[in-house]
Amino acid sequence: MTDLTGASWRKSTRSSAQGNCVEVADNLPDMIGVRDSKDASGPALRFRPEQWSTFVGATRTNRLSRARP
């Protein structure tokens, strides 16, 4: 499923007031949507739940490295 119709988007409670946030929709079956909160009608990334879980786990344990230019 790639359709995001019916997605319920939410921002992190740690979002800043400057609007530089991402929104996540995790209410759809077999898909997690991620989009830029400043461009709600723009493109969205789609992840399988296990991919999203791996990403979130890696960020929580600081196992991601920054891309270098």
Backbone bond lengths (Angstrom), bond angles and torsions (degrees), N, CA, C in turn:
res aa  C-N    CA-C-N  psi(-1)  N-CA   C-N-CA  omega(-1)  CA-C   N-CA-C  phi
1 M - - - 1.455 - - 1.520 109.01 -
2 T 1.319 116.92 128.55 1.460 119.48 178.04 1.528 111.77 -120.49
3 D 1.306 117.90 -1.28 1.457 122.39 -178.25 1.531 110.10 -79.50
4 L 1.324 116.25 128.53 1.460 120.68 -179.99 1.524 112.54 -98.88
5 T 1.332 116.89 12.08 1.461 120.48 175.61 1.521 108.43 -60.58
6 G 1.300 116.55 132.04 1.459 121.04 -179.31 1.514 113.89 89.29
7 A 1.328 116.51 1.47 1.466 119.62 179.16 1.523 110.07 -65.75
8 S 1.295 115.86 137.77 1.459 122.36 175.44 1.525 107.24 -107.22
9 W 1.335 115.85 102.94 1.468 121.85 -173.45 1.519 110.91 -85.63
10 R 1.334 115.94 142.55 1.463 120.80 176.20 1.520 109.68 -142.87
11 K 1.326 114.83 150.28 1.467 121.31 176.16 1.517 108.90 -102.23
12 S 1.287 115.74 157.08 1.454 120.94 176.34 1.522 110.00 -63.78
13 T 1.306 115.53 146.35 1.460 119.71 174.88 1.524 110.98 -68.29
14 R 1.321 116.82 -12.83 1.470 121.36 178.53 1.524 112.20 -95.29
15 S 1.318 117.31 9.70 1.465 121.24 179.71 1.518 110.48 -63.60
16 S 1.316 115.48 145.94 1.458 119.53 178.49 1.532 109.57 -85.84
17 A 1.295 115.61 162.83 1.467 121.23 179.74 1.529 111.92 -74.28
18 Q 1.327 118.34 -8.62 1.456 121.44 -177.94 1.521 112.95 -79.78
19 G 1.318 117.81 -7.50 1.454 121.02 175.25 1.513 115.96 83.27
20 N 1.319 118.27 10.53 1.471 121.32 177.99 1.522 109.00 -89.27
21 C 1.324 115.16 73.87 1.458 120.03 -171.85 1.523 111.31 -131.68
22 V 1.288 114.42 163.53 1.455 120.74 167.97 1.522 107.28 -111.81
23 E 1.314 115.38 155.03 1.452 121.91 175.13 1.524 107.91 -117.03
24 V 1.314 115.44 147.29 1.457 121.73 -178.75 1.519 108.71 -123.84
25 A 1.322 115.86 138.34 1.463 121.91 172.77 1.525 107.00 -117.19
26 D 1.325 116.48 114.07 1.459 119.54 -178.95 1.528 112.18 -120.45
27 N 1.331 116.03 22.47 1.456 120.35 -179.59 1.531 113.55 -98.69
28 L 1.319 117.84 2.81 1.459 120.99 -177.63 1.530 110.20 -96.31
29 P 1.325 117.00 145.99 1.467 118.43 179.83 1.527 111.66 -68.86
30 D 1.292 116.87 131.18 1.465 123.76 173.65 1.519 115.00 62.44
31 M 1.336 118.58 22.39 1.458 120.24 179.32 1.523 111.02 -157.63
32 I 1.330 114.76 142.39 1.463 122.79 171.81 1.523 106.04 -117.18
33 G 1.333 116.95 128.61 1.456 121.34 177.31 1.515 110.33 -103.08
34 V 1.325 116.37 144.49 1.461 122.14 178.33 1.522 107.36 -136.47
35 R 1.341 117.11 130.18 1.467 120.43 -179.56 1.520 110.64 -143.82
36 D 1.326 115.01 165.23 1.465 123.52 176.67 1.524 107.83 -78.72
37 S 1.310 117.73 124.81 1.471 120.49 -177.63 1.525 112.63 -65.72
38 K 1.323 117.60 -21.88 1.467 120.26 179.30 1.522 111.93 -80.65
39 D 1.324 118.05 -12.95 1.464 122.16 -176.93 1.530 109.29 -134.87
40 A 1.324 115.66 66.47 1.462 121.27 -174.48 1.526 113.13 -60.85
41 S 1.301 118.01 -26.47 1.470 119.90 179.60 1.531 111.60 -94.23
42 G 1.309 116.68 0.53 1.462 121.23 -179.85 1.514 112.11 -81.74
43 P 1.309 116.70 -167.94 1.469 120.79 -177.12 1.532 111.94 -69.13
44 A 1.314 114.46 157.26 1.461 121.09 177.00 1.523 108.63 -132.28
45 L 1.308 114.85 145.63 1.459 120.30 173.43 1.521 108.06 -84.63
46 R 1.312 115.89 148.96 1.460 121.05 178.69 1.527 108.64 -125.81
47 F 1.316 115.15 132.63 1.460 121.44 -179.53 1.522 110.02 -127.26
48 R 1.323 116.33 147.45 1.457 119.50 167.75 1.523 106.49 -73.48
49 P 1.328 118.24 150.09 1.478 120.07 -177.27 1.526 113.83 -53.66
50 E 1.336 118.00 -38.15 1.460 119.20 -179.60 1.528 111.89 -69.47
51 Q 1.343 117.66 -32.46 1.465 120.97 175.88 1.521 109.91 -66.70
52 W 1.319 116.62 -44.43 1.463 121.45 -179.14 1.529 110.02 -63.51
53 S 1.314 116.54 -42.67 1.453 121.17 179.70 1.529 110.85 -61.34
54 T 1.323 116.90 -41.08 1.462 121.16 177.61 1.519 110.91 -64.06
55 F 1.326 117.26 -43.61 1.472 121.70 179.29 1.527 110.85 -62.83
56 V 1.325 117.03 -48.81 1.466 120.53 -179.26 1.530 110.32 -61.67
57 G 1.321 117.20 -42.51 1.461 120.49 177.76 1.517 112.37 -60.87
58 A 1.334 116.14 -40.37 1.467 120.42 179.19 1.522 111.40 -66.49
59 T 1.320 118.30 -37.22 1.465 119.93 178.71 1.525 111.13 -70.84
60 R 1.310 116.49 -36.81 1.472 119.77 -179.95 1.525 112.27 -66.79
61 T 1.303 117.11 -31.00 1.464 120.74 -178.05 1.522 112.26 -103.04
62 N 1.338 115.69 11.12 1.464 122.27 175.65 1.532 112.08 58.37
63 R 1.328 116.47 41.22 1.460 120.54 179.84 1.520 112.80 -98.67
64 L 1.319 118.56 13.76 1.453 121.88 177.07 1.514 109.50 -102.15
65 S 1.301 116.15 145.10 1.465 119.41 176.81 1.521 108.30 -111.72
66 R 1.290 115.93 151.52 1.465 121.04 179.32 1.513 110.49 -77.24
67 A 1.312 115.40 141.69 1.473 119.94 174.26 1.510 107.85 -70.71
68 R 1.278 116.16 140.50 1.461 120.65 179.67 1.525 108.53 -107.79
69 P 1.340 116.44 136.10 1.477 119.68 -178.81 1.508 112.80 -65.57
